[in-house]
Amino acid sequence: EAQLCGFLWRKRWLGQWAKQLFIVREHVLLCFRCAADLQPVLELDLRGCHVTYKAKRGKKMPHTLKVMGMAGEALVIGFQSRQQAEDWRKV
């Protein structure tokens, strides 16, 4: 049972963005390349994570959340609206 899911933008190497499926389930953020994938390409335990919101004018991705994991791993997720970013930040 997913708490929240949707196709969002994930920041890749050299500033490139890739649209991927994100699912939050039982305190874990799962990232899939597409909806047909059975195995996630990324699993991040959200307990103890630090989440930062940033807004940038005139950029391709105007709203982002940076998720820093307990082991130092970082994930940047892009949104088209502040409200969407806020909904994901709350979860």
C-alpha positions as CSV (number, residue, x, y, z in Angstrom):
1,E,0.0,0.0,0.0
2,A,1.6,3.3,-1.2
3,Q,1.3,6.4,0.9
4,L,2.2,8.6,-2.1
5,C,3.2,8.0,-5.7
6,G,3.8,9.9,-8.9
7,F,6.1,10.5,-11.8
8,L,8.6,13.1,-10.8
9,W,12.0,14.4,-12.0
10,R,15.2,13.0,-10.6
11,K,18.4,15.0,-11.0
12,R,21.1,12.9,-12.7
13,W,24.8,13.4,-13.5
14,L,25.8,16.7,-15.1
15,G,22.5,18.4,-14.2
16,Q,20.3,16.2,-16.4
17,W,16.8,15.4,-15.3
18,A,15.0,12.0,-15.8
19,K,11.3,11.5,-15.3
20,Q,10.9,8.5,-13.0
21,L,8.2,6.8,-10.9
22,F,8.5,7.5,-7.2
23,I,6.6,5.7,-4.4
24,V,6.7,6.2,-0.7
25,R,5.8,3.0,1.2
26,E,6.4,2.3,4.9
27,H,9.0,5.0,5.4
28,V,10.9,4.0,2.2
29,L,11.2,6.1,-0.9
30,L,11.3,3.8,-4.0
31,C,12.4,5.0,-7.4
32,F,11.6,3.1,-10.7
33,R,12.7,3.9,-14.2
34,C,9.2,3.2,-15.5
35,A,5.9,1.8,-14.2
36,A,6.6,-1.6,-15.7
37,D,9.7,-2.2,-13.7
38,L,9.4,-4.7,-10.9
39,Q,12.6,-3.8,-9.0
40,P,13.4,-0.2,-8.0
41,V,16.6,1.5,-9.1
42,L,16.8,3.3,-5.8
43,E,15.5,2.6,-2.2
44,L,16.0,5.2,0.4
45,D,15.0,4.8,4.1
46,L,13.3,8.1,5.0
47,R,13.7,7.8,8.7
48,G,16.3,10.2,9.9
49,C,16.6,11.9,6.5
50,H,17.0,15.7,6.2
51,V,14.8,17.2,3.5
52,T,15.4,20.7,2.1
53,Y,13.1,22.7,-0.3
54,K,14.6,25.1,-2.8
55,A,12.8,27.4,-5.4
56,K,14.7,28.7,-8.4
57,R,13.3,31.2,-10.8
58,G,13.9,30.8,-14.6
59,K,15.2,27.2,-14.2
60,K,14.0,24.1,-16.0
61,M,13.0,22.7,-12.6
62,P,11.6,25.6,-10.5
63,H,11.0,23.6,-7.3
64,T,13.3,20.9,-5.8
65,L,13.6,18.8,-2.7
66,K,17.0,17.6,-1.7
67,V,16.8,14.4,0.4
68,M,20.0,13.6,2.5
69,G,20.0,10.1,3.8
70,M,21.6,8.9,7.1
71,A,24.6,7.4,5.2
72,G,25.3,10.7,3.4
73,E,23.5,9.8,0.1
74,A,21.8,12.7,-1.6
75,L,18.8,12.6,-3.9
76,V,17.4,15.7,-5.7
77,I,13.7,15.5,-6.9
78,G,12.2,18.2,-9.2
79,F,8.6,19.4,-9.2
80,Q,6.7,21.8,-11.4
81,S,4.7,23.4,-8.6
82,R,5.4,24.5,-5.0
83,Q,2.2,22.7,-3.8
84,Q,3.4,19.3,-5.3
85,A,6.8,19.7,-3.6
86,E,5.2,20.6,-0.3
87,D,2.9,17.5,-0.5
88,W,5.9,15.2,-1.0
89,R,8.0,17.0,1.7
90,K,5.2,16.4,4.3
91,V,5.3,12.7,3.6
